Amino acid sequence: MSHRRKFLQTSVTGAMALLLQRKALASVTLDKVPVINDPVVISTWDFGKAANAEAWKLLSTGGDVIDAVEAGVKVPEADPTNHSVGYGGFPDRDGKVTLDACIMEGTALNCGSVAFLENIVHPISVAKLVMQKTPHVMLVGEGALQFALANGFQKENLLTPESEKAWKEWLKTSQYAPVINIENQFKPVDPKQLPGGPNNHDTIGMLAIDKTGKMGGACTTSGAAWKMRGRVGDSPIIGAGLYVDGEVGAATSSGLGEEVIRTCGSHTVVELMRQGLSPEKACKNAVERIVNRNPERAKTLQVGFLALNKKGEYGAYAIHKGFTYSVKNGKEEKIYEAKAILT
């Protein structure tokens, strides 16, 4: 009889513990999707301000966060004066403009990407269709172009006269020399400028959260100017140029893509936020990993990270000063300069 009592007591205790555990898990699950009430959209660089404004049109009226980030980054993709994103981007060494882009939503970790895509103005929209219509994450080169054309996109010449002129000037010396933070020194191409010209190694990365707490991000670029044929940087790589996890937050990167790929940069930032770091501190930690691995080399390159957590808090950090980011929410529309490890 005493054994029976002990068995019943143990069963009741175990059942109560299981019930409490289930309630605790239910509570955690509910907390994963907070009600933000005020959407937030942030993006890299000064030209992100116009992109944010376009994304905000959808976010502020209850539009889908993925549609919003797509609409936002399409602005610089179609801007012929922006030589680091889309139409008008500086070409590779062979004079061909090749584009990379990815998009990701944080609820189910759905994502899509295209790389080494030619003759399509909006690679971000192709990446979105890869996410929505295929079982794959990434399509590249001729396959990505074939998919785009099959879905109604039209081939267009992406090499503008201005970009072609800059490329021909570069060919006279064939020296590849990216300049740190040249993105913020934009001016029309001048033949007297050094080879490597304006906006020669960058991208736009955009992160957003809507009123319900759903998160999304997009990243798109024409890559490094005068790059080797076939080179792909971090921008289309999920976990490098962009990562979004709705339980934690999102991050994107800017600068030399090879360094970001080596450290799985954006995923690293998100995981650091998961451990409790603020967006700014998470970005700083990720940047420090790059600097500490080779301090001397870090003096000659730029990498910056931008992050947004599920609470709507944001921050950034870079190797060198000069990396800027744009913010748009219901309270402010502003451009900030990120803190930096080095001067």
PABAKE-594704 format. One line per 5 residues: number of its first residue (from 0); for each residue y negated, x, z negated of N, C-alpha, C. Coordinates in steps of 0.001 Angstrom, whole numbers. Each point is the difference from the previous one (the first is absolute). Example, Ala and Ser with C-alpha at 12.3 -4.5 7.8 and 13.67 -1.06 7.14 Angstrom:
% PABAKE-594704
0) 5690:13190:-7800:-1190:-890:0:-1200:900:0 ~ -1050:-350:720:-1190:820:-60:-1090:-770:-730
END
This chain:
% PABAKE-594704
0) 1205:836:0:-1205:-836:0:-1254:870:0 ~ 22:1113:-790:-1172:872:-37:-244:654:1350 ~ 1081:342:710:-147:569:1354:-653:-1011:939 ~ 383:-1295:-171:-564:-1048:851:-1509:-135:-236 ~ -400:59:-1336:-1417:-94:-316:-782:1158:634
5) 540:1206:-117:-673:1172:575:-135:-117:1514 ~ 1053:-541:638:-39:-177:1457:-1099:-974:392 ~ -92:-1144:-741:-1021:-1000:300:-1395:548:-235 ~ -158:781:-1125:-1304:569:-292:-433:989:1095 ~ 978:805:409:-289:980:1061:-376:-694:1299
10) 719:-1100:328:-269:-733:1238:-1383:-618:-23 ~ -359:-617:-1156:-1309:-638:-126:-1106:1047:102 ~ 199:1132:-701:-1000:1078:40:-179:538:1408 ~ 1121:179:689:-64:498:1373:-687:-975:927 ~ 300:-1292:-183:-623:-1023:844:-1505:-50:-212
15) -404:90:-1288:-1432:-17:-304:-698:1214:604 ~ 646:1164:-96:-589:1223:570:-161:-117:1510 ~ 1038:-568:649:-65:-175:1450:-1112:-955:381 ~ -168:-1091:-800:-1038:-978:280:-1384:630:-127 ~ -180:789:-1085:-1286:672:-199:-289:995:1120
20) 1055:704:442:-156:960:1090:-431:-691:1289 ~ 621:-1164:276:-357:-749:1218:-1437:-490:-59 ~ -434:-446:-1193:-1379:-454:-146:-973:1148:225 ~ 381:1170:-535:-856:1181:181:-112:367:1462 ~ 1139:-37:732:-17:314:1430:-829:-1001:777
25) 113:-1282:-380:-785:-1040:663:-1487:255:-194 ~ -354:434:-1229:-1392:296:-292:-512:1150:849 ~ 820:1050:154:-382:1148:822:-188:-414:1448 ~ 908:-830:503:-78:-445:1388:-1280:-772:256 ~ -389:-870:-944:-1215:-780:163:-1232:900:7
30) 43:1082:-784:-1142:882:-89:-188:864:1244 ~ 1017:43:848:-67:881:1160:-998:-492:1051 ~ -317:-1302:-22:-921:-547:992:-1186:-625:-724 ~ -972:798:-418:-1145:-524:-724:-927:-779:916 ~ -771:-896:-569:-1015:-710:758:-1276:828:-50
35) -407:543:1129:-1135:906:47:-1326:-759:39 ~ -21:-1145:680:-1194:-840:175:-1045:628:912 ~ -107:1314:21:-979:675:827:699:1032:872 ~ 171:-264:1278:668:963:882:-742:1329:33 ~ 729:1049:361:-576:1341:129:536:624:1284
40) -860:662:744:447:778:1154:-720:1348:-36 ~ 755:1074:153:-565:1343:-3:552:762:1197 ~ -747:965:478:473:788:1140:-657:1362:15 ~ 623:920:710:-492:1366:62:-1242:121:874 ~ -902:873:-403:-1164:422:762:-1095:-1051:117
45) -1163:461:427:-1161:-869:143:232:-1111:1019 ~ 707:353:1091:209:-1018:1035:944:-1107:-480 ~ 588:190:-1173:808:-1058:-592:-820:-1200:-435 ~ -1317:176:-133:-849:-1105:-431:51:-1165:985 ~ -105:304:1281:65:-1051:1020:1390:-609:68
50) 1022:825:-196:1371:-504:-12:229:-925:-1179 ~ -530:386:-1171:127:-840:-1189:-639:-1368:208 ~ -1160:9:637:-717:-1262:229:834:-963:834 ~ 717:538:982:841:-850:845:1199:-515:-788 ~ 600:857:-801:1137:-432:-822:-435:-1047:-1021
55) -1203:150:-521:-503:-905:-1030:-160:-1433:514 ~ -265:-135:1285:-137:-1342:571:1254:-823:-254 ~ 1154:643:64:1264:-698:-251:318:-65:-1486 ~ -194:1105:-703:330:23:-1426:-819:-1004:-797 ~ -1259:-127:308:-898:-869:-773:242:-1481:253
60) 722:-297:1071:285:-1410:318:1473:-349:-205 ~ 720:862:-704:1404:-278:-299:962:426:1075 ~ -452:831:940:875:460:1070:1064:958:-493 ~ 1020:210:821:1105:879:-356:-467:1450:-56 ~ 471:729:-1007:-466:1368:-205:420:926:1143
65) 1159:-249:605:439:827:1120:-869:-250:1231 ~ -315:-1260:253:-917:-309:1106:-1363:640:-243 ~ -400:39:-1263:-1312:555:-342:-70:1494:259 ~ 999:752:-452:-61:1459:216:164:341:1478 ~ 788:-796:709:116:213:1441:-1356:-192:680
70) -659:-1124:-320:-1301:-284:607:-1018:1073:-355 ~ 80:498:-1231:-955:1012:-430:108:1293:773 ~ 1201:550:98:132:1311:653:-93:-95:1518 ~ 102:-1202:547:-192:-153:1441:-1443:310:403 ~ -923:-77:-955:-1402:297:314:-166:1453:445
75) 404:992:-809:-111:1384:501:958:313:1137 ~ 1132:-692:67:914:231:1127:-669:-282:1333 ~ -908:-981:30:-645:-393:1251:-1360:660:207 ~ -395:876:-904:-1321:619:56:62:1313:790 ~ -590:65:1189:78:1220:819:-793:1167:-568
80) -871:-255:-986:-777:1089:-603:726:642:-1173 ~ 1121:-579:-400:788:573:-1086:1111:849:617 ~ -82:1304:-164:915:888:710:1251:361:-790 ~ 261:-736:-1081:1216:268:-769:929:-1206:-80 ~ -431:-1127:562:799:-1228:-76:-34:-717:1344
85) 1172:-268:566:120:-902:1138:-741:396:1262 ~ -582:-1010:659:-709:174:1260:-1152:978:-199 ~ -49:1043:806:-1032:1011:-161:436:1166:-868 ~ 1224:-64:-533:508:1104:-796:140:1265:836 ~ -201:1136:-635:177:1259:712:1473:195:360
90) 269:560:1171:1374:104:497:751:1205:-573 ~ 1263:119:419:787:1181:-353:-328:1136:963 ~ 734:1089:-56:-288:1172:821:130:-271:1493 ~ 798:-1047:321:209:-344:1407:-965:-1066:497 ~ -941:-379:-846:-978:-1002:402:484:-1427:-120
95) 1049:-237:-775:549:-1339:-185:-346:-521:-1392 ~ -523:-1209:-69:-298:-632:-1296:1266:-698:-495 ~ 503:417:-1149:1193:-620:-572:-342:-535:-1384 ~ 499:-1187:-300:-398:-712:-1206:1174:-223:-952 ~ -318:-12:-1296:973:-256:-1059:-559:-1066:-935
100) 863:-871:-504:-468:-1025:-934:1163:-575:-796 ~ -314:-495:-1193:1008:-734:-768:-678:-1076:-837 ~ 807:-957:-435:-486:-1120:-800:1084:-365:-1007 ~ -399:-466:-1186:991:-274:-1042:-517:-1059:-951 ~ 909:-892:-431:-353:-982:-1035:853:274:-1231
105) -564:-294:-1172:609:462:-1224:993:-905:-679 ~ 155:-1234:438:895:-923:-694:1462:333:263 ~ 370:91:1268:1380:309:380:129:1399:602 ~ -1085:774:-70:-48:1342:590:278:-33:1502 ~ -422:-1068:656:123:-72:1453:-1008:951:633
110) 409:676:1064:-897:957:628:375:211:1465 ~ -981:463:764:218:296:1406:-868:1163:422 ~ 465:744:1000:-698:1227:378:227:333:1464 ~ -1013:638:604:152:556:1343:-579:1407:0 ~ 581:877:803:-481:1370:87:77:486:1442
115) -906:925:344:-46:575:1339:-79:-1106:1070 ~ -849:-975:-288:-190:-1138:906:-1204:260:896 ~ 181:-186:1299:-1075:224:963:-418:-1310:671 ~ -1291:-45:416:-527:-1061:876:-89:-1377:-638 ~ 50:-95:-1322:-152:-1276:-695:-1148:132:-990
120) -1014:-864:102:-1197:132:-823:290:-232:-1479 ~ 866:-988:-306:206:-379:-1398:1432:277:-464 ~ 295:1236:-351:1343:320:-487:355:-718:-1296 ~ -1023:-361:-805:295:-689:-1262:641:-1357:258 ~ -413:-660:1081:569:-1312:320:1431:133:512
125) 287:1108:666:1372:262:436:868:289:-1226 ~ -530:779:-938:734:295:-1231:308:-1279:-775 ~ -946:-911:-18:203:-1273:-694:1143:-784:633 ~ 82:11:1327:1084:-700:684:1340:679:-220 ~ -12:1331:-118:1241:703:-350:510:-513:-1334
130) -902:-182:-954:356:-516:-1316:513:-1430:74 ~ -650:-816:806:300:-1431:13:1150:-390:926 ~ 184:742:1092:934:-442:1026:1258:839:147 ~ 59:1149:-648:1157:874:188:655:318:-1342 ~ 1244:488:30:646:431:-1243:-363:1445:-359
135) -895:609:780:-329:1403:-177:-1321:176:-743 ~ -287:1221:-387:-1271:338:-618:-910:729:988 ~ 560:904:805:-829:830:874:520:31:1437 ~ -926:-132:946:271:234:1413:-954:1088:482 ~ 485:856:907:-825:1119:437:-21:133:1519
140) -1032:669:495:-75:398:1404:221:-1115:999 ~ 835:281:991:264:-956:1069:587:-1307:-535 ~ 825:98:-1038:578:-1212:-581:-1055:-882:-624 ~ -959:614:-676:-1087:-774:-600:-858:-652:1079 ~ -262:743:1088:-781:-551:1106:745:-1146:663
145) 1286:165:231:808:-1054:604:-37:-1269:-845 ~ 119:164:-1305:-56:-1141:-924:-1361:-681:64 ~ -1078:803:36:-1346:-566:63:-201:-813:1271 ~ 406:563:1134:-174:-708:1273:831:-1274:46 ~ 1186:28:-590:862:-1181:-33:-596:-1107:-860
150) -914:368:-868:-630:-981:-885:-1436:-316:393 ~ -334:272:1256:-1269:-464:539:-1164:965:-47 ~ 194:1189:-531:-1083:989:-8:-192:574:1407 ~ -1227:387:304:-317:544:1310:-285:1499:-83 ~ 445:733:1016:-270:1433:36:-1473:243:343
155) -613:918:-726:-1386:365:258:-161:1505:-140 ~ -953:547:740:-312:1423:-124:-824:215:-1263 ~ 521:758:-946:-672:213:-1276:-938:1202:5 ~ 67:824:1039:-827:1201:63:-1373:-352:567 ~ -989:-104:-849:-1354:-329:437:-650:1228:648
160) -1027:-195:806:-688:1146:609:-506:997:-1041 ~ -472:-491:-1129:-508:869:-1052:1115:867:-587 ~ 1151:-615:-271:1126:758:-554:558:983:1024 ~ 33:-407:1262:488:896:1046:-904:1219:145 ~ -1301:-227:-128:-956:1098:84:221:992:-1140
165) 232:-516:-1195:243:865:-1154:1292:792:179 ~ 1013:-649:549:1290:673:232:-155:1146:997 ~ -745:-247:1058:-192:1037:1022:-789:1183:-568 ~ -934:-286:-923:-721:1083:-654:956:818:-863 ~ 887:-700:-675:980:690:-847:917:891:838
170) 364:-456:1178:902:758:859:-559:1375:374 ~ -1322:132:-39:-610:1274:380:380:1117:-972 ~ 299:-372:-1235:391:999:-999:1386:-279:-566 ~ 419:-1274:52:1301:-416:-523:225:473:-1435 ~ -1003:-192:-814:115:321:-1419:-15:-1292:-812
175) 1036:-166:-832:66:-1192:-836:-533:353:-1375 ~ -1156:-546:-376:-603:348:-1280:-588:-1234:-664 ~ 836:-791:-699:-517:-1178:-698:-1034:399:-1050 ~ -995:-827:-183:-1053:265:-966:126:-995:-1140 ~ -33:493:-1229:157:-863:-1174:-1102:-1043:-53
180) 406:-1272:-169:-927:-1128:-144:-958:-161:1176 ~ 424:447:1188:-859:-151:1174:-257:-1476:307 ~ 848:-890:-563:-148:-1437:231:-1375:-502:-418 ~ -559:607:-1034:-1308:-437:-486:-1155:733:660 ~ 289:743:1049:-1037:697:747:-17:-499:1442
185) 372:-1257:182:145:-523:1359:-1319:11:760 ~ 77:415:1241:-1107:-100:935:595:36:1402 ~ -716:-458:997:544:32:1360:448:1400:378 ~ 1034:62:808:553:1301:370:-1038:843:733 ~ -180:1212:-457:-927:944:605:814:1184:517
190) -98:338:1257:777:1123:555:-218:1305:-752 ~ -1120:124:-716:-278:1231:-730:750:76:-1330 ~ 595:-1131:-421:733:21:-1257:1266:842:125 ~ 455:507:-1124:1230:767:-7:1179:-869:399 ~ 1002:577:633:1212:-758:309:594:-578:-1275
195) 522:-1178:98:527:-657:-1184:-816:-1205:-362 ~ -1212:-89:556:-887:-1141:-44:48:-976:-1171 ~ -844:-1026:29:-85:-983:-1071:1290:-810:-155 ~ 227:-444:-1202:1097:-937:-300:1355:470:525 ~ 316:1291:-215:1150:533:708:1310:-26:-766
200) 35:-538:-1191:1275:19:-712:103:-1148:-990 ~ -399:-1189:407:-13:-1036:-1022:521:-1341:448 ~ -253:-1000:-815:672:-1280:60:-819:-1016:-766 ~ 397:-1277:92:-471:-965:-981:1214:-560:-716 ~ -39:51:-1321:1001:-646:-827:-676:-1117:-768
205) 590:-1180:1:-589:-1155:-674:1010:-624:-951 ~ -468:-348:-1204:826:-642:-1015:-701:-1273:-459 ~ 769:-1057:-267:-626:-1254:-405:901:-792:-928 ~ -644:-843:-793:704:-934:-873:-706:-1347:97 ~ 772:-1080:133:-628:-1309:172:-96:-750:-1333
210) -441:-1255:41:-243:-771:-1217:1258:-222:-829 ~ 1145:10:647:1258:-258:-710:639:1278:-538 ~ -558:1139:350:581:1263:-423:884:644:1042 ~ 162:-636:1161:798:591:1067:-742:1197:580 ~ 734:1087:235:-615:1237:478:485:380:1398
215) -863:678:730:355:479:1328:-808:1228:351 ~ 461:726:1010:-720:1181:433:249:300:1467 ~ -908:753:594:133:394:1401:-581:1398:174 ~ 528:723:956:-462:1360:271:123:245:1496 ~ -1053:539:636:43:197:1440:-871:1184:400
220) 446:736:1019:-699:1228:389:356:424:1421 ~ -849:840:568:352:691:1242:452:1417:-297 ~ 68:338:-1275:556:1283:-402:-937:1173:214 ~ 535:1175:-226:-794:1219:128:-384:255:1455 ~ -1280:292:213:-447:351:1349:675:1278:458
225) 335:34:1280:573:1173:654:1377:381:-589 ~ 641:-942:-648:1320:257:-596:1033:330:1080 ~ 1105:595:-404:1110:232:916:545:-1334:477 ~ 424:-44:1230:582:-1216:567:1198:-443:-838 ~ -60:-1244:-484:1094:-527:-796:-209:86:-1498
230) -1075:660:-436:-249:119:-1434:-294:-1364:-604 ~ 604:-266:-1156:-253:-1220:-769:-331:410:-1427 ~ -1073:-536:-544:-397:308:-1362:550:-988:-1014 ~ -713:-165:-1087:491:-856:-1090:-296:-1472:205 ~ -973:-326:851:-512:-1375:64:1042:-1079:287
235) 997:221:871:964:-1066:252:1230:48:-913 ~ 14:951:-928:1192:208:-821:-144:-720:-1333 ~ 850:-998:-216:-19:-749:-1248:352:940:-1149 ~ -855:32:-1014:198:892:-1127:-836:1257:91 ~ -474:312:1190:-878:1165:181:-1439:-501:172
240) -316:-536:1177:-1353:-479:250:-324:-1322:-657 ~ 1025:-766:-365:-218:-1324:-600:1214:-410:-806 ~ -246:-619:-1150:1082:-625:-749:-574:-1139:-836 ~ 702:-1141:9:-452:-1186:-721:1170:-582:-783 ~ -155:-111:-1307:989:-638:-865:-737:-1008:-865
245) 224:-1277:260:-738:-1049:-684:171:-31:-1505 ~ 1036:616:-517:200:57:-1440:-921:1024:-659 ~ -522:930:797:-765:1123:-546:-1370:133:652 ~ 5:226:1322:-1242:229:708:260:608:1362 ~ -1048:558:589:92:541:1357:-819:1268:104
250) 373:837:969:-734:1246:221:27:366:1473 ~ -1016:718:425:-74:523:1353:-630:1382:-56 ~ 55:711:1115:-445:1390:-7:-920:295:1170 ~ -620:1170:-70:-875:459:1065:35:1520:21 ~ -185:587:1167:-28:1451:89:1184:556:764
255) 437:1185:-371:1061:679:722:1349:-651:-300 ~ 537:-698:993:1192:-804:-200:1233:780:-406 ~ 120:1228:486:1181:799:-328:132:214:-1500 ~ -1129:211:-686:36:204:-1448:364:-1290:-734 ~ -456:-1120:525:327:-1290:-612:1487:-307:167
260) 547:299:1176:1428:-225:244:838:834:-960 ~ -379:1249:-204:782:896:-863:109:-513:-1433 ~ -989:-743:-432:2:-483:-1387:279:-1494:-114 ~ 353:-653:1128:165:-1469:-11:-1183:-623:-740 ~ -1194:402:439:-1211:-208:-769:-295:-1394:-515
265) -30:-993:875:-378:-1345:-438:1044:-598:-930 ~ 1259:249:270:1059:-475:-898:-134:679:-1364 ~ -332:1280:0:-206:724:-1254:-1102:-641:-828 ~ -1114:-349:654:-1113:-635:-705:435:-1327:-622 ~ 725:-800:746:459:-1297:-522:936:193:-1186
270) 904:961:105:923:231:-1113:-734:512:-1241 ~ -1043:772:184:-796:443:-1139:-729:-1172:-646 ~ -453:-958:805:-602:-1207:-564:1050:-819:-747 ~ 1237:7:497:1075:-710:-684:213:568:-1416 ~ -244:1299:-133:147:653:-1300:-1180:-250:-926
275) -1010:-704:502:-1125:-367:-845:-1317:666:318 ~ -28:898:993:-1254:661:352:-921:-955:741 ~ -1295:190:-179:-990:-766:750:47:435:1459 ~ -545:-793:911:-17:413:1411:-637:1376:216 ~ -1127:258:-657:-664:1287:188:849:1155:-531
280) 571:-154:-1187:807:1070:-582:1277:231:801 ~ 568:-1070:537:1196:146:837:-326:784:1259 ~ -1138:-309:615:-427:740:1196:-267:1469:-334 ~ -642:240:-1135:-290:1377:-412:1293:795:-190 ~ 980:-614:-661:1276:675:-237:665:382:1315
285) -20:-930:966:623:262:1305:-716:1126:738 ~ -1330:26:-82:-772:1064:632:296:1343:-658 ~ 94:6:-1328:274:1242:-729:1341:604:398 ~ 970:-831:313:1300:515:428:-134:807:1289 ~ -848:-467:898:-214:714:1259:-748:1302:-247
290) -1041:-66:-822:-810:1188:-277:809:1055:-742 ~ 735:-419:-1019:727:958:-835:1120:715:750 ~ 536:-639:1025:1079:628:754:-494:1201:790 ~ -1246:-74:485:-560:1120:761:-1528:-56:-106 ~ -552:501:-1120:-1449:-91:-240:-855:619:1089
295) 448:1121:555:-797:655:1040:-71:-850:1262 ~ 1129:-551:395:20:-833:1198:-815:-1274:-215 ~ 13:-514:-1220:-724:-1237:-296:-1499:151:240 ~ -500:1230:-51:-1424:234:226:-413:-323:1428 ~ 971:-35:911:-314:-165:1416:395:-1369:555
300) 501:-892:-846:431:-1303:515:-486:-1120:-914 ~ -14:-1195:543:-408:-1166:-769:1107:-1036:-25 ~ 272:-532:-1188:856:-1161:-177:-650:-868:-1068 ~ -55:-1287:252:-516:-933:-990:914:-1208:-107 ~ 77:-571:-1197:782:-1217:-215:-900:-1103:-533
305) 322:-1216:393:-719:-1196:-438:1030:-990:-507 ~ -254:-620:-1168:1008:-876:-602:-625:-1266:-578 ~ 816:-1038:-48:-381:-1307:-534:1172:-517:-811 ~ -212:-366:-1278:1118:-536:-772:4:-1518:18 ~ 1028:-597:-592:173:-1450:96:-1045:-771:-805
310) -743:701:-848:-1083:-644:-749:-1290:-75:815 ~ 11:658:1162:-1208:39:807:-867:1215:-282 ~ 511:943:-815:-731:1230:-296:263:1029:1101 ~ -974:833:310:149:958:1096:-570:1356:-386 ~ 390:1012:759:-499:1346:-231:496:936:1077
315) -586:1204:47:354:976:1024:-206:1410:-538 ~ 597:961:709:-189:1405:-341:333:832:1231 ~ -640:1162:118:216:844:1174:33:1469:-402 ~ 425:838:942:-27:1443:-250:-1440:489:-7 ~ -758:-383:1036:-1394:431:127:-943:-1197:-81
320) -1228:276:-397:-1025:-1039:-8:-273:-462:1426 ~ -490:-1222:126:-349:-528:1312:858:-1151:448 ~ 1146:-228:-673:868:-1121:350:-590:-1281:-577 ~ -286:-959:855:-609:-1250:-446:931:-1184:246 ~ -265:-1076:-719:762:-1228:197:-907:-1213:-202
325) 339:-1077:668:-806:-1216:-5:700:-1100:-784 ~ -785:-765:-750:528:-1063:-863:-706:-1308:314 ~ 769:-1085:47:-575:-1331:171:753:-984:-884 ~ -733:-678:-873:559:-1112:-782:-1111:-1004:-239 ~ 222:-929:-900:-1004:-1030:-217:-1242:486:-708
330) 49:1207:-559:-1113:527:-784:-749:1140:686 ~ 672:723:870:-667:1147:594:514:298:1410 ~ -849:637:754:344:540:1310:-644:1374:54 ~ 813:1039:-208:-561:1310:-271:876:1110:542 ~ -625:1141:263:713:1208:404:-80:1010:-1139
335) 1150:532:-397:64:985:-1075:465:1345:554 ~ -392:1074:-684:582:1301:284:1038:309:-1072 ~ 1178:396:430:1083:288:-929:-263:1310:-738 ~ 485:88:-1217:-27:1266:-726:938:979:695 ~ -191:1292:-266:781:1009:696:418:1121:-941
340) 1118:633:339:492:1134:-769:-878:1228:250 ~ -325:240:1274:-783:1160:384:-1387:-438:477 ~ -934:909:-19:-1359:-329:468:-56:83:1516
END
